[in-house]
Amino acid sequence: MSFQTTFKALSDPVRREILQLLTKQRLSAGEIGQHFTMTAATVSYHLKVLKKADLIDEEREKNFIYYSLNTTVLEEVLLWLTDLKGNGEDEENN
């Protein structure tokens, strides 16, 4: 995983909203598209960016592709941010 790719994917408010939708349940591209006023091609583009960043997984079932949140990458980002922030003990000891 590249943090640059991840943060680029997270920088767009539409993609963040897609991730928020996927926290509740897995959805098809059509179901995701119903929440937005954009073309199917635009939804597909956003899903492609999220998939490239490993923020979502896809699973094929018959004629549909369902997308779900990949929490592993989000956990890695959160761990990195937590480490970057530190726990404040070093500041108190200085």
MDAnalysis code that builds the backbone (N, CA, C; Angstrom):
import MDAnalysis as mda
import numpy as np

u = mda.Universe.empty(282, n_residues=94, atom_resindex=np.repeat(np.arange(94), 3), trajectory=True)
u.add_TopologyAttr("name", ["N", "CA", "C"] * 94)
u.add_TopologyAttr("resid", np.arange(1, 95))
u.add_TopologyAttr("resname", ["MET", "SER", "PHE", "GLN", "THR", "THR", "PHE", "LYS", "ALA", "LEU", "SER", "ASP", "PRO", "VAL", "ARG", "ARG", "GLU", "ILE", "LEU", "GLN", "LEU", "LEU", "THR", "LYS", "GLN", "ARG", "LEU", "SER", "ALA", "GLY", "GLU", "ILE", "GLY", "GLN", "HIS", "PHE", "THR", "MET", "THR", "ALA", "ALA", "THR", "VAL", "SER", "TYR", "HIS", "LEU", "LYS", "VAL", "LEU", "LYS", "LYS", "ALA", "ASP", "LEU", "ILE", "ASP", "GLU", "GLU", "ARG", "GLU", "LYS", "ASN", "PHE", "ILE", "TYR", "TYR", "SER", "LEU", "ASN", "THR", "THR", "VAL", "LEU", "GLU", "GLU", "VAL", "LEU", "LEU", "TRP", "LEU", "THR", "ASP", "LEU", "LYS", "GLY", "ASN", "GLY", "GLU", "ASP", "GLU", "GLU", "ASN", "ASN"])
u.atoms.positions = np.array([
    [0.832, -1.178, 0.000],
    [0.000, 0.000, 0.000],
    [0.876, 1.241, 0.000],
    [0.520, 2.194, -0.812],
    [1.211, 3.460, -0.869],
    [0.363, 4.510, -0.163],
    [0.954, 5.174, 0.823],
    [0.200, 6.217, 1.512],
    [-0.213, 7.319, 0.546],
    [0.640, 7.605, -0.441],
    [0.309, 8.644, -1.417],
    [-0.973, 8.285, -2.167],
    [-1.087, 7.045, -2.616],
    [-2.286, 6.586, -3.319],
    [-3.499, 6.609, -2.393],
    [-3.296, 6.183, -1.157],
    [-4.392, 6.159, -0.187],
    [-4.899, 7.565, 0.102],
    [-3.975, 8.486, 0.376],
    [-4.403, 9.843, 0.708],
    [-5.013, 10.554, -0.496],
    [-4.525, 10.247, -1.688],
    [-5.142, 10.824, -2.885],
    [-6.590, 10.346, -2.996],
    [-6.813, 9.066, -2.759],
    [-8.171, 8.518, -2.829],
    [-9.056, 9.141, -1.759],
    [-8.510, 9.349, -0.578],
    [-9.286, 9.913, 0.529],
    [-9.503, 11.422, 0.396],
    [-8.773, 12.058, -0.494],
    [-8.864, 13.519, -0.610],
    [-10.167, 13.987, -1.253],
    [-10.859, 13.099, -1.934],
    [-12.086, 13.488, -2.628],
    [-13.302, 13.235, -1.745],
    [-14.173, 14.241, -1.564],
    [-15.342, 14.057, -0.701],
    [-16.320, 12.993, -1.195],
    [-16.425, 12.803, -2.494],
    [-17.319, 11.763, -3.030],
    [-16.806, 10.384, -2.629],
    [-15.507, 10.185, -2.747],
    [-14.941, 8.882, -2.380],
    [-15.070, 8.630, -0.883],
    [-14.918, 9.681, -0.086],
    [-15.113, 9.509, 1.361],
    [-16.561, 9.146, 1.663],
    [-17.488, 9.730, 0.924],
    [-18.901, 9.390, 1.125],
    [-19.185, 7.950, 0.692],
    [-18.549, 7.501, -0.378],
    [-18.700, 6.101, -0.812],
    [-18.204, 5.172, 0.294],
    [-17.054, 5.497, 0.874],
    [-16.533, 4.676, 1.973],
    [-17.506, 4.663, 3.150],
    [-18.099, 5.815, 3.431],
    [-19.075, 5.900, 4.517],
    [-20.268, 4.984, 4.235],
    [-20.736, 4.968, 2.995],
    [-21.846, 4.083, 2.617],
    [-21.476, 2.619, 2.838],
    [-20.229, 2.294, 2.532],
    [-19.785, 0.902, 2.622],
    [-19.524, 0.458, 4.061],
    [-19.543, 1.390, 5.002],
    [-19.392, 0.973, 6.402],
    [-20.639, 0.242, 6.887],
    [-21.756, 0.520, 6.245],
    [-23.026, -0.089, 6.667],
    [-23.258, -1.457, 6.031],
    [-22.901, -1.586, 4.741],
    [-23.137, -2.844, 4.026],
    [-22.398, -2.819, 2.697],
    [-22.243, -3.979, 2.103],
    [-21.650, -4.040, 0.768],
    [-22.706, -3.606, -0.239],
    [-22.262, -2.959, -1.296],
    [-23.181, -2.419, -2.292],
    [-22.645, -2.645, -3.699],
    [-23.558, -2.710, -4.650],
    [-23.161, -2.759, -6.053],
    [-22.903, -1.334, -6.529],
    [-22.281, -1.199, -7.685],
    [-22.026, 0.128, -8.247],
    [-23.332, 0.879, -8.474],
    [-24.349, 0.188, -8.931],
    [-25.650, 0.817, -9.144],
    [-26.261, 1.332, -7.856],
    [-26.122, 0.545, -6.796],
    [-26.652, 0.967, -5.498],
    [-25.885, 2.178, -4.967],
    [-24.592, 2.188, -5.191],
    [-23.780, 3.337, -4.779],
    [-24.197, 4.559, -5.587],
    [-24.372, 4.379, -6.886],
    [-24.738, 5.479, -7.766],
    [-26.059, 6.134, -7.412],
    [-26.973, 5.391, -6.801],
    [-28.273, 5.944, -6.415],
    [-28.153, 7.052, -5.364],
    [-27.013, 7.105, -4.681],
    [-26.809, 8.111, -3.642],
    [-26.221, 9.412, -4.189],
    [-25.935, 9.443, -5.478],
    [-25.266, 10.595, -6.073],
    [-25.981, 11.032, -7.351],
    [-25.740, 12.266, -7.744],
    [-26.242, 12.757, -9.028],
    [-25.062, 12.850, -9.988],
    [-24.558, 11.693, -10.383],
    [-23.447, 11.619, -11.332],
    [-23.660, 10.417, -12.236],
    [-22.941, 10.398, -13.320],
    [-23.098, 9.306, -14.280],
    [-22.513, 8.016, -13.719],
    [-22.926, 6.920, -14.309],
    [-22.385, 5.612, -13.918],
    [-20.885, 5.555, -14.175],
    [-20.436, 6.215, -15.239],
    [-19.006, 6.241, -15.551],
    [-18.210, 6.961, -14.458],
    [-18.783, 8.018, -13.919],
    [-18.109, 8.753, -12.851],
    [-18.048, 7.920, -11.576],
    [-19.126, 7.236, -11.256],
    [-19.131, 6.336, -10.099],
    [-18.066, 5.257, -10.294],
    [-18.013, 4.709, -11.483],
    [-17.033, 3.678, -11.803],
    [-15.603, 4.197, -11.628],
    [-15.365, 5.434, -12.044],
    [-14.045, 6.042, -11.886],
    [-13.676, 6.127, -10.397],
    [-14.596, 6.609, -9.576],
    [-14.325, 6.731, -8.142],
    [-14.067, 5.358, -7.512],
    [-14.828, 4.363, -7.927],
    [-14.608, 3.006, -7.413],
    [-13.244, 2.481, -7.829],
    [-12.833, 2.801, -9.040],
    [-11.511, 2.373, -9.536],
    [-10.394, 2.990, -8.692],
    [-10.529, 4.265, -8.357],
    [-9.518, 4.933, -7.532],
    [-9.465, 4.306, -6.141],
    [-10.624, 4.056, -5.555],
    [-10.680, 3.433, -4.233],
    [-10.109, 2.016, -4.254],
    [-10.382, 1.300, -5.319],
    [-9.870, -0.062, -5.445],
    [-8.351, -0.051, -5.612],
    [-7.838, 0.886, -6.416],
    [-6.391, 0.999, -6.613],
    [-5.679, 1.291, -5.294],
    [-6.343, 2.039, -4.421],
    [-5.778, 2.364, -3.115],
    [-6.026, 1.255, -2.091],
    [-6.653, 0.176, -2.514],
    [-6.974, -0.963, -1.632],
    [-7.920, -0.583, -0.495],
    [-8.693, 0.466, -0.692],
    [-9.644, 0.867, 0.339],
    [-10.950, 0.096, 0.243],
    [-11.191, -0.518, -0.909],
    [-12.392, -1.345, -1.079],
    [-12.011, -2.669, -1.720],
    [-12.837, -3.652, -1.468],
    [-12.713, -4.968, -2.103],
    [-13.921, -5.161, -2.997],
    [-13.772, -6.013, -4.003],
    [-14.922, -6.333, -4.842],
    [-15.125, -7.839, -4.882],
    [-16.385, -8.223, -4.968],
    [-16.759, -9.633, -5.013],
    [-17.822, -9.809, -6.089],
    [-17.551, -10.707, -7.009],
    [-18.494, -10.957, -8.102],
    [-19.503, -12.018, -7.689],
    [-20.770, -11.707, -7.966],
    [-21.861, -12.662, -7.752],
    [-22.784, -12.589, -8.955],
    [-22.788, -13.634, -9.726],
    [-23.590, -13.693, -10.942],
    [-23.281, -12.485, -11.825],
    [-24.250, -11.634, -12.081],
    [-24.047, -10.490, -12.971],
    [-23.684, -9.206, -12.235],
    [-23.417, -9.290, -10.949],
    [-23.157, -8.092, -10.159],
    [-21.781, -8.144, -9.524],
    [-21.243, -6.967, -9.280],
    [-20.022, -6.821, -8.498],
    [-20.409, -6.034, -7.257],
    [-20.103, -6.583, -6.105],
    [-20.405, -5.922, -4.842],
    [-19.115, -5.394, -4.232],
    [-19.203, -4.190, -3.713],
    [-18.048, -3.528, -3.117],
    [-18.216, -3.484, -1.611],
    [-17.103, -3.676, -0.910],
    [-17.110, -3.602, 0.548],
    [-15.844, -2.889, 1.009],
    [-15.890, -2.408, 2.221],
    [-14.785, -1.663, 2.799],
    [-13.651, -2.607, 3.166],
    [-12.430, -2.227, 2.832],
    [-11.252, -2.976, 3.239],
    [-10.663, -2.265, 4.452],
    [-11.003, -2.741, 5.615],
    [-10.587, -2.060, 6.837],
    [-9.096, -2.213, 7.128],
    [-8.435, -3.175, 6.517],
    [-7.013, -3.398, 6.766],
    [-6.198, -2.161, 6.427],
    [-6.447, -1.571, 5.269],
    [-5.692, -0.391, 4.855],
    [-6.012, 0.788, 5.765],
    [-7.282, 0.940, 6.112],
    [-7.655, 2.032, 7.013],
    [-6.978, 1.875, 8.372],
    [-6.873, 0.652, 8.846],
    [-6.199, 0.408, 10.122],
    [-4.718, 0.771, 10.035],
    [-4.079, 0.468, 8.910],
    [-2.672, 0.825, 8.720],
    [-2.486, 2.335, 8.729],
    [-3.381, 3.055, 8.074],
    [-3.307, 4.516, 8.047],
    [-3.508, 5.080, 9.450],
    [-4.505, 4.560, 10.159],
    [-4.757, 5.033, 11.522],
    [-3.568, 4.751, 12.443],
    [-2.957, 3.592, 12.286],
    [-1.796, 3.249, 13.099],
    [-0.646, 4.209, 12.803],
    [-0.428, 4.490, 11.527],
    [0.626, 5.421, 11.137],
    [0.365, 6.808, 11.714],
    [-0.891, 7.277, 11.607],
    [-1.237, 8.595, 12.140],
    [-1.076, 8.641, 13.656],
    [-1.447, 7.564, 14.326],
    [-1.302, 7.495, 15.773],
    [0.173, 7.536, 16.164],
    [1.000, 6.788, 15.434],
    [2.440, 6.800, 15.697],
    [3.029, 8.181, 15.430],
    [2.548, 8.826, 14.398],
    [3.036, 10.157, 14.040],
    [2.692, 11.161, 15.143],
    [1.492, 11.051, 15.650],
    [1.038, 11.955, 16.714],
    [1.793, 11.694, 18.001],
    [2.085, 10.436, 18.271],
    [2.726, 10.074, 19.528],
    [1.705, 10.057, 20.646],
    [2.124, 9.659, 21.804],
    [1.191, 9.587, 22.930],
    [1.371, 10.743, 23.904],
    [2.266, 11.667, 23.595],
    [2.429, 12.842, 24.432],
    [3.418, 12.662, 25.566],
    [3.854, 11.435, 25.859],
    [4.787, 11.202, 26.969],
    [6.141, 11.847, 26.708],
    [6.615, 11.780, 25.452],
    [7.919, 12.359, 25.133],
    [7.912, 13.859, 25.354],
    [6.802, 14.538, 25.028],
    [6.704, 15.979, 25.214],
    [6.720, 16.324, 26.697],
    [6.072, 15.502, 27.521],
    [5.998, 15.766, 28.954],
    [7.368, 15.595, 29.609],
    [8.179, 14.671, 29.087],
    [9.486, 14.386, 29.677],
    [10.553, 15.374, 29.247],
    [10.286, 16.215, 28.287],
    [11.284, 17.185, 27.808],
    [11.155, 18.509, 28.498],
])
